[in-house]
Amino acid sequence: MEIDGGLFALGGVALAAAFTEIRAWREDRSRRAHDLHVQRREVYAAALREVESVTSELAKLINYGAGDREEQRRAVWSALVRAYEVLNQVRLLAENMNTAGAMSAVLRVYRDALEQGATELPDPRELRRAMVGGFREDLGIDGLRRRWRKTGP
């Protein structure tokens, strides 16, 4: 009888150790998923800020009166470079590559305007909406809003 009790206890210890390992693995996986989500949120926020910066600098150039336009052009190029650096981060982290493609399309519109010496600020409203929608979708925000709307007041 003592052997049976010992084997039963040993089995219980082994089972508890297995469950502990499974729980640790699940917690680690959950923590990594959370960290990736936080990193995506930070990069997408930076992407939006950089696109706004490019828009602002280009608007300043277009509305710039007489004077040293070359300095303002350098400011626009500098903003574009920062935005393209963030775009590379978006490409690395985005779950869906269309998200990075939408941001690239928005930046392309502003870059073309700069290269062609546009006299009016371009309005890539639909491209920007697609970019923001892609960010929201990647973060899972868009689905939550739709679910709330169906079940909410």
Helices and strands as residue ranges (DSSP letters): H 2-63, H 69-93, H 97-115, H 125-139, H 141-151
